């Protein structure tokens, strides 16, 4: 019954992952106020505005990459028609029961849904995959500026048409369109949780009684359950290599994940500390150590990448494995999840 917790840091250069909509010909990035510790006893905190990447954005792309992997492995029949088309909207499956919906679609199972097509009731499922915002790390703000882009059309003769010709030939108000878009670079912290024990289990009725004994209410077969759980872990590989974001066709984030901590437990486990904090690795180590010592967690495996987190977690009596790359760590997490899933 695996539970997965992930935290870490990545260098992200020249991204335009979240935008707030255009004002005139200017496209601004999403910004939010963040509390940082200053180290100053008289004024220990400061609130600053910085460039953020929303958990909603990351979650959307994780769902897309999960779909792509399921299709690649021949599991198209485990997806509803909308999810096969990457339309993660309110589900239109004509069912009035959570169990029936998650049986029919892996994404509705993993990423949750709201079904509101019936007047008499709405059926919903909370996502068992959760992403925090990606934030510029506590000790270093991101920097951003706008770049000017230009779109130009030409006639068959090769010259730039006048406004009148542009209207006639291209149904456009002008032949040259100048616009500005903001891009940012920074070191970002990230975090996510995956309660994979609930794959194929209705959250509205997770435990049932059978012959006087209680057991998980698993409504899909074992092989399908293992496939969904393993695939959702492996889809993180795309996220941690920059496969996300708005304007990714011309501004794919130039990303390198430098630090990663992945904890897998058979028992429910607290969240690890977000990679935003300068001491996230040391504090995550304390969380894991306390969970083991208290008996909150009994079966635990931790896969770590990066000098700082390896050093921080090696000082405690933790079952860690130092990995050579984030992709190796995720592959091991996927293997353990598949092995531990009942």
N, C-alpha and C positions, 0 to 999 in steps of 0.2 A: 504494500500500500504506500507508494512513494509520494513524498512531498519534496519539491525542489525549490531552493532559494539561490538567487544569483545576484551578485553585485560586482562592480568593477569600474574601470576607467578606460577612456579611449581618447586619442587625439583625433579631432574632427576638423579638417581644414576645408574652407570654402564651401560651406553648406548653405542651402536656402530651404531647410527642411520644413519649417512652419512659417507661413505668411499670414498677414491679417487682412488681406484684400487691398485692392489698389485705390489710391486717392489720386485722381487724374492719371498721370502716366508713371506714378511712383508706387512700387510694391514694397511694403515694409515687412520686416521679420517680426515674429511673435516675441514679445518682451514681457517679463513679469518681475515683481519685486522679490528679492531673496534676502534672507537673514544670514549674515556671515559673522563668525567670531573674529574679534580683532586682536586678542591677546593683551588688550589694554584694560587694566583692572578698573579704571575709572569709567570707561565706556566699552564694556565687553562685547557689545554687538553693534552692527550697523546694517541698515537696510539699503540695498542698492538695486537698481534695475539692470537686468541682464537678458541676453538672448537665450531662450529656452526651446526645447523640443518636447512636444507634448506626449504623454503616454498614449493618448488616443491615436496619434500619428504612428507610433511604433507598433501599437497593437494591430492597427489596420494592416500594416505591411507584414507583420508576423502571420496574420491570418492568410494573406495572399501567398506567402512562401510555404505555409503548411499545405494549402490547396495544391500548389504546384508539385510538391513532393508526393502528395497522395495520388495525383493524376499520373505522375511519372511512374509510380509503382503499380499502376493499373487499378486504382481504387476509386474511379470516377463514380461508381454506383454508391459510394459512401458519402456523397455530397448532394445537396439539393440543387435545383436548377440555377437559382440565384447565386449561390456560392461558387458553382462551377464557372460563373461569369464574373467572379470577383465583386459581386454586389453584396456587401455586408450591410444590409439594411434590416428593417423589421422583417422577420420571417413571414412568408406567405403560405407555409405548409398548413393545409386545412385540418389541423389536429387540435383537439381541445385538452390535450394531456402532455405534460412535459416529457414523460417517458417515451411516448410515441414519436415526438419530434427529435429527441436525441438519438433514437434508433435509426432515424432516416438520414441524419446529416452530422458529420464529424465536427464541422465548424460551429454549428448550433450547440453541440455538446461541449466543445472546448472553450469557445469565446462567448457563450451565452447568447440570449435572444430575447426579444419582446415580440409576441404575437398578438396583434390587436385587430384582427380582421373580422372578429365576431362581435356583434353588438352586446351580447349578454355577458361576455367575460374576456379578460386578457390573460394570456399565459406568459410567464416570464421565467428565465433562468439566469442567475448571476454567472458571470464569467469565472472559470476556474484558472484562467491565465490573466495575470494582472501586471501592468507595467507602470512604473513611476515616470515622472518627467525626467528627461535628461537635462542636467544642470551643469553650467561651467563650475569647475571645482572651487572649493572654498578659498583656496590660496591664490587663485588666478582667474581674473575675469576674462570673458571672451571679448574680442574686438570685432567690429563690423564696419562696413562702408557700402555704398551703393556703386554699382557698375552701370554704365550707360550701354544699352543695346540698341541696335538699329535694324529695322526690317525694311527692305527695299524691293519693289517690283519693277520690272522693265518690260518694254514692249518686245515684239518679235524682232524688231530692228535693233534692239539692245539699248535704247535710250530710256531714261526715266520719264514717265509720262507726266503731263500736267494734271492738275486736280480734275479737270473736266474729263480728260482721257482715262484717268484712274477710275472715275465713277462709271464710265461707259464700259471699260474693258474688264475691270476687276470688282466692280460694285463696292469700291472702297472710297473713303473720303479723301485719302491722300496716298501718294505713291511711296512716301517714306514715313515710317512710324518709329519714332524715338521713344524709348521708355527706360526707366531705371528700376533696378531691383537690388535689394540689400543681400549681402552674403556675409557670413561670419566664420571665424576660426577660433578654436579654443580646445581646452582639455575638459572633457565632459565625464561626469559620473552618471552611472545608471544602476537600476535595480529592477528585478522582476521576481514574481512568485508563481509557482505552478503547483496547484493542489491536484496532482494526477491520480490520487486515490479516488477522486470523484469522476474519473472518466467513465462514461456509460452508467452513471448513477444519478437518478433524479434528485436534485437538491431539496425538492418539496417532500420527498419521501425516501431518505437515504438508507434507512435500516428497516428490515422486515423481520417478522418472527416466523420461523418454520420449524415444526416439530418441537416446540418449546425452547428453541434456540434463536438468538438474534444474529443476523448476518447482513452484509451490505446488499442493497437492492440493485444488483447489477443486471441491466436490461439488454446488454449486447454480449455477443460471444467473446470468448477469451482472446482469440487471435485478432479480432477487430479492435478490441480494447488495447492490446499491446501495440498494435500498429499506430493507432491514434496517439498514444502517449509518446512513443518513440519518435514519431514524426514531428510532434510539436516541440520536442527538445532540439532535434536536428535543425529545425527551421530557425532557431536562434543564430545559427552560423551565418545566415544571410544578414540578419540584423547587425551582428557584431563586425561585419565587413562592409557596412555602409549601404546595404540594399534597402533604402527607405527614403522618404522625404518628398516634399513638393519640388517641382522643377527638376526631378532627378534625371530627366532625359538630357539635360544640359548642365546639371550641377549635382551629379552624384557625389555624396559626401566622400571626401578623401580621408578615409578613416583607418586607423590602426588601433586595435584594442591592445593596450599595454599591460593591463592588470585585470585578473578575473578570479573570483571565488565562487565555486559552485558547491553547494551542500545538498546532499540527498539523504533523506531519512524515511524510515518506515512509519514513524510517528509524526503527528503534527509538530511543526518546528517554528520558532519565532522568525520574523524577517531578519535578514542580515542588514547591517547599517549601509545606507546609501553611499555609493562611491563619491558623492559630492563632498563629504566631510574629510578633512585632512587626515583624521585618525580612524577612517572607516575600517581598515584592515585589522587594527588592534582591537577596536570595539566589537567587530564581528567575531574575532577570536574569543572574546569574553562571552559573547552571547552563546556560542557553540559550546564552550567549556562549561558554562553554567548549566546549559541544557542537559549535558551528559551527567554532570555531577549530581544534579537534582533528581535525575531519573525521568525527567520530562521526555528525553530522547534516549533510546537504548541502541537502536541500529542506525549508524551514521557513517557516511563516506563523504570526504571533502576533497575536491579537485581544485588545485590552485595553479595559477600562472602569473609570473611576474615576480621580480626580486622582492619588492616591498611586502606583498601579501604572503609569499612563501616564508619570509623571515618572521613576520608577525604571527603566523599560525604555527610555526615550528617551535615556538617557545612554550606552547601548551601541549598537554597530552591529548592531542587530537589525531584521529585517523586520516591524515592528509596524504595526498599523492601530488607531488610537484610535476606539472605537465610542461612540455616544451612549447606548446602553443594553445591558444583558446580553442581551436578546432579539435585538438586532441582531447582537451578537457570535456567538451560537449559530447564527443563520441563516447567517452567513458561514462558520462552521465546517462546518455541514452541506453547504453548497455546495461547499466545497473537498474534503470527504470524498467526496462523490459524484463529483467530477471526477477525483480521484486514485485512486479504487478501480478496479483493473484487472478 
